[in-house]
Amino acid sequence: MSRALVIGGGIGGLTAAIALHQRGWTVTVLERAASLEPVGAGIGLSPNSQRALDVIGLGDQVRDLGAWQGGQGGMRSPGGRWLARTDVAEMADKFDGSLVAVHRADLVDVLASALPAGVLRTASAARLSAMGGPGRAAVVTTEQGEYEAELVVGADGVRSGVRGVIFPEHPGPVSSGYTTWRVVVPTPQEAFAPHETWGRGRIWGTQPLKGGRTYAYAAARAPEGERAADGELAELHRMFAGWHHPVPAILAAARPGQVLRHDVHHMATALPAYHRGRVALLGDAAHAMVPMLGQGGNQAIEDAIVLAHHAGDARDPGLDLDAYTRDRLPRTMEILRQAARTARLEMVSSVPLVAARNALIATVSRLGPNLMLKSFESIADWQPPQATYAAKSR
């Protein structure tokens, strides 16, 4: 039987493991961490990644654990003025699905639970020793010993060790000049509409989660490595406490230590391919991007499903990693560039440019909500390359 090793137990790696297992591959997931702890914050799953999850029979289960961004939401100014309103029903009609907000830990739990016992091996730091090729297996080394496989999947994130082995001359991701904060708190008593608020050189977003929780995120221009001496919650108070509801309520509900802060890196220079030998990259390891379109995790899920498609059925694998690169590199790099352009628009800081940006958004919104969705069209209308092959799918 064909063997696959997945290095990294995040969203993309687990999705790839499930998809390969369902196609008959013998799969092992090697995760560096001692356990899959319930860390992280929220993630918005757009219609494209939901269709990908439908392929492995998990779409409905994930939709059930998520909170739909129902009714209306949109974009606001820090004072609370609506710049643009989005009717989620229109989005659902246009893209055959809407945005579903879930906690990352809940999503990881669903994915991990879909794997057979023994597939996921934690506390397994892995190093790619040989890329393999025609007639030769790839080799991965861990403290527990060596593994050989017909396919190795590098799903080990933005600082991917696998990428460094197969493309040692590539510069890798670089600093985007932005930093992000994320926090999950109990939902404020006073109701609010889901929103993203654009200020001068900084943004804030608030989305409901299931179970009486709310996910909030923020981003701003900041030098790489900069951290607040008195804590990140204090920094958020300084930057956002005067913004509209529910921002002050979110900050009041947060506790020191709950706020996650990460500098944002992205793949400014495209890789020559997303594979080499018998090794394939997916997610941030292949195309780390700024989060301004919310597509990092979504594209990792797409990658996983497309990779399993081109891996073939284990009884007759027909592994075609060239086709995987052809399918995924152009799409993900275009989304990466679109996210970078969106970030530049969001993060303008001069007063005249902010005023011009807001006026443009408001004008476009008045001309028709569908115009605001136009830029998202090529992302959300993606379809998997194969029909669902799980027993229960949407």
C-alpha positions in Angstrom: 0.0 0.0 0.0 1.1 3.6 -0.7 2.4 5.4 2.4 2.1 9.1 3.1 3.7 11.1 5.8 2.2 14.4 6.8 4.6 16.7 8.7 2.4 19.1 10.8 -0.9 18.5 12.6 -2.6 21.8 11.8 -5.7 22.4 9.7 -4.1 21.8 6.4 -2.1 18.8 7.5 -5.0 17.1 9.1 -7.3 17.7 6.1 -4.7 16.2 3.8 -4.3 13.2 6.1 -8.1 12.6 6.1 -8.3 13.0 2.3 -5.4 10.6 1.6 -6.7 8.1 4.1 -10.1 8.1 2.4 -8.3 7.4 -0.9 -6.7 4.3 0.6 -3.2 5.6 1.5 -1.6 4.5 4.7 -1.1 7.8 6.5 1.0 9.0 9.5 0.8 12.5 10.8 3.9 13.7 12.6 3.2 16.7 14.9 6.0 18.4 16.8 3.8 19.6 19.8 3.2 17.2 22.7 -0.5 17.4 22.1 -3.1 19.3 20.0 -3.9 21.8 22.7 -7.0 24.0 22.3 -5.0 27.1 21.2 -5.6 29.7 18.7 -8.7 31.9 18.1 -11.3 32.0 15.3 -11.3 31.3 11.7 -13.8 32.2 9.0 -14.5 29.3 6.6 -15.7 30.7 3.3 -17.8 28.7 0.7 -14.7 27.5 -1.1 -13.2 25.7 1.8 -16.6 24.4 2.9 -16.9 22.7 -0.5 -13.5 21.2 0.1 -14.6 19.8 3.4 -17.7 18.4 1.8 -15.4 16.2 -0.3 -14.2 14.4 2.9 -17.7 14.3 4.4 -17.1 16.9 7.1 -18.7 20.0 5.6 -22.0 19.7 7.5 -20.3 18.8 10.7 -18.1 21.9 10.6 -21.1 24.1 9.6 -23.0 22.8 12.6 -20.2 23.8 15.0 -19.8 27.2 13.5 -21.7 30.4 13.8 -23.2 31.7 10.6 -22.5 35.4 9.9 -26.3 35.8 9.5 -28.3 38.9 8.7 -26.2 41.9 7.8 -22.7 42.9 8.6 -20.2 45.1 6.8 -17.4 47.7 7.1 -17.4 50.6 9.5 -15.3 53.6 10.5 -13.9 53.8 14.1 -16.7 56.2 15.0 -19.3 53.5 14.0 -20.5 54.9 10.7 -21.3 52.1 8.2 -19.2 52.4 5.1 -20.7 49.3 3.5 -23.3 46.8 4.4 -23.2 43.2 3.3 -26.4 41.1 3.2 -25.3 37.5 4.0 -28.4 36.1 2.2 -27.1 37.7 -1.0 -23.6 36.3 -0.5 -25.1 32.8 0.1 -27.2 33.1 -3.1 -24.2 34.3 -5.1 -21.7 31.8 -3.8 -23.9 28.9 -2.8 -22.8 29.3 0.8 -21.9 31.9 3.4 -19.1 32.6 5.9 -19.0 30.3 8.9 -17.0 31.4 11.9 -15.6 28.6 14.1 -13.0 28.3 16.8 -9.8 26.9 15.4 -9.6 24.4 18.3 -13.1 23.1 17.5 -12.2 22.7 13.8 -8.9 20.8 14.7 -10.8 18.6 17.1 -13.3 17.6 14.3 -10.5 16.9 11.9 -8.4 14.9 14.3 -11.4 12.8 15.3 -11.9 11.8 11.7 -8.6 10.0 11.6 -8.1 6.4 12.7 -6.4 5.7 16.0 -2.6 5.8 15.8 -2.4 8.0 12.7 -1.6 11.1 14.6 1.7 11.0 16.5 2.5 14.0 18.7 5.8 14.9 20.2 7.4 13.8 16.9 9.7 16.5 15.6 10.4 15.4 12.0 13.2 16.3 9.5 13.1 15.5 5.8 16.2 13.5 5.1 15.6 12.4 1.4 13.2 13.8 -1.1 12.8 10.5 -3.0 12.1 10.2 -6.7 11.2 7.5 -9.3 11.7 4.2 -7.7 12.9 5.8 -4.4 10.9 6.5 -1.3 11.3 9.8 0.6 12.8 9.5 4.1 11.8 11.4 7.2 13.8 11.2 10.4 12.5 11.6 14.0 13.9 10.8 17.4 11.8 7.6 17.3 13.5 6.5 14.0 13.2 6.8 10.3 10.1 6.7 8.1 9.9 6.0 4.4 7.0 7.0 2.3 5.9 7.4 -1.3 4.6 10.9 -0.4 5.7 13.4 2.2 3.4 16.4 2.8 5.1 19.5 4.3 2.3 21.2 6.3 4.7 22.6 8.9 3.7 26.3 8.6 5.4 29.6 7.8 8.8 28.5 9.2 8.6 25.2 7.3 11.7 23.0 7.7 10.5 20.9 4.8 10.5 23.9 2.5 14.0 24.8 3.6 15.2 21.3 2.6 13.6 21.1 -0.9 14.2 24.8 -1.8 17.3 25.8 0.1 18.0 28.8 -2.1 14.5 30.4 -1.7 14.3 33.4 0.7 11.1 32.1 2.3 8.5 34.4 3.8 9.4 37.9 4.7 7.9 40.4 7.1 4.8 42.2 5.8 5.2 45.1 8.2 2.0 44.2 10.0 1.3 42.6 13.3 -2.0 41.0 14.4 -3.8 40.4 17.7 -6.6 37.8 18.3 -8.8 37.1 21.3 -11.9 35.0 22.1 -14.2 36.4 24.9 -17.7 35.9 26.1 -20.2 37.6 23.8 -21.2 41.1 25.1 -24.7 41.5 26.3 -25.5 44.4 24.0 -26.1 43.0 20.5 -23.8 43.9 17.6 -23.5 43.1 13.9 -20.5 41.3 12.6 -18.1 43.9 11.2 -14.6 44.9 10.1 -13.6 48.5 11.0 -10.9 50.3 9.1 -9.1 53.1 10.8 -5.8 55.0 10.2 -3.2 52.3 9.8 -5.1 49.8 11.8 -8.2 47.6 11.6 -10.5 45.7 14.0 -12.9 42.9 13.3 -15.6 41.2 15.5 -17.4 37.9 14.7 -19.7 35.8 16.7 -18.8 32.2 17.5 -21.1 29.4 18.8 -21.5 28.8 22.5 -21.8 32.4 23.6 -18.3 33.4 22.4 -17.0 36.2 20.3 -13.9 36.3 18.2 -12.1 39.6 17.7 -9.0 40.4 15.7 -6.9 43.5 15.0 -4.0 44.5 12.9 -1.7 47.4 12.6 1.6 48.5 11.1 4.4 47.6 13.4 8.1 46.8 13.3 8.9 43.1 13.3 9.5 41.8 16.8 8.0 44.8 18.6 6.0 43.9 21.8 4.2 46.0 24.4 6.2 46.3 27.6 3.0 46.3 29.7 1.2 43.5 27.8 -0.7 43.2 24.6 -4.1 43.9 26.1 -2.9 47.2 27.3 -1.6 47.9 23.8 -5.1 47.1 22.4 -6.7 49.5 24.9 -4.4 52.3 23.8 -5.1 51.7 20.1 -8.8 50.8 20.1 -10.6 51.7 23.3 -12.2 54.8 21.8 -13.7 52.8 18.8 -17.4 52.0 18.4 -19.3 49.2 20.2 -18.6 46.3 20.7 -14.8 47.1 20.7 -14.7 48.6 24.3 -16.9 45.7 25.6 -14.5 43.1 24.0 -11.5 44.8 25.6 -13.2 44.9 29.0 -14.0 41.2 28.8 -10.5 40.2 27.8 -7.9 39.2 30.3 -4.1 39.6 30.2 -2.6 36.5 28.7 -5.6 35.8 26.4 -4.5 38.1 23.7 -2.4 36.4 21.0 0.0 38.6 19.0 1.9 37.5 15.9 3.9 39.4 13.3 2.7 38.6 9.8 5.0 37.1 7.2 4.1 36.4 3.6 5.7 34.7 0.6 6.6 37.8 -1.4 8.6 35.7 -3.8 6.8 32.7 -5.2 8.3 29.3 -4.9 9.4 27.6 -8.2 6.9 24.8 -7.4 4.9 23.3 -4.6 6.7 20.0 -4.8 10.0 18.4 -5.4 10.7 14.7 -5.6 8.1 12.9 -3.6 7.5 15.9 -1.3 4.6 18.4 -1.6 4.0 21.6 0.4 0.7 23.1 1.4 -0.7 26.0 3.4 1.6 28.5 4.9 4.6 26.3 4.1 3.9 27.0 0.4 2.2 30.4 0.3 2.0 32.2 3.6 -0.2 35.3 3.1 -1.4 38.3 5.0 -4.8 37.6 6.6 -6.7 40.6 5.1 -8.8 38.3 2.9 -9.1 35.6 5.6 -7.9 32.9 3.2 -4.8 31.4 4.8 -6.6 28.5 6.4 -9.1 28.2 3.6 -6.4 27.8 1.0 -4.6 25.2 3.1 -7.9 23.2 3.1 -8.2 23.6 -0.7 -4.5 22.5 -1.1 -5.2 19.3 0.9 -8.1 18.2 -1.2 -6.4 19.0 -4.5 -3.2 17.2 -3.4 -5.2 14.0 -2.5 -6.9 14.2 -5.8 -3.6 14.2 -7.7 -2.2 11.6 -5.4 -4.7 9.1 -6.8 -6.2 6.1 -5.3 -3.7 4.0 -3.3 -4.5 0.9 -5.3 -3.4 2.7 -8.4 -1.7 5.9 -7.1 -0.6 7.7 -10.3 1.0 10.4 -8.0 1.1 13.6 -10.1 2.7 16.4 -8.1 3.3 18.4 -11.3 -0.4 18.7 -11.7 -0.8 19.7 -8.0 1.6 22.6 -8.6 -0.1 23.6 -11.8 -3.5 23.7 -10.0 -2.4 25.4 -6.8 0.5 27.8 -7.4 -1.2 30.3 -9.8 -4.4 30.4 -7.7 -2.8 30.8 -4.3 -0.2 33.3 -5.4 -3.0 35.5 -7.0 -4.9 35.4 -3.8 -1.7 36.2 -1.9 -1.2 39.2 -4.1 -4.8 40.3 -3.8 -4.5 40.0 0.0 -1.4 42.2 -0.1 -3.2 44.8 -2.1 -6.1 44.8 0.3 -3.7 45.2 3.2 -2.2 48.3 1.6 -5.7 49.8 1.2 -6.7 48.9 4.8 -3.6 50.2 6.3 -3.3 53.7 4.8 -2.6 56.2 7.5 -2.6 59.7 6.1 -5.8 61.6 6.8 -6.5 62.5 3.1 -6.0 58.9 1.9 -8.2 57.5 4.7 -11.0 60.0 3.8 -10.7 59.1 0.0 -10.7 55.4 0.8 -13.8 55.6 3.0 -15.6 57.7 0.4 -14.8 55.2 -2.3 -16.0 52.3 -0.3 -19.3 54.1 0.6 -19.9 55.0 -3.0 -19.3 51.5 -4.3 -21.6 50.1 -1.6 -24.4 52.5 -2.6 -24.1 51.5 -6.2 -24.9 47.9 -5.3 -23.9 45.3 -2.7 -22.9 42.8 -5.4 -20.1 45.2 -6.4 -18.6 44.8 -3.0 -18.7 41.0 -3.4 -17.1 41.2 -6.9 -13.5 41.0 -5.7 -14.4 37.9 -3.6 -16.0 36.2 -6.6 -12.9 34.4 -7.9 -12.1 33.1 -4.4 -15.5 31.9 -3.1 -16.8 30.3 -6.3 -13.9 27.7 -6.4 -15.0 24.1 -6.9 -13.1 20.9 -5.9 -11.6 19.0 -8.8 -13.5 15.8 -7.9 -16.9 14.7 -6.7 -17.3 13.8 -3.1 -16.0 10.4 -2.3 -17.0 10.2 1.4 -20.1 8.3 2.5 -21.9 11.3 3.9 -21.4 14.6 2.2 -23.4 17.7 1.4 
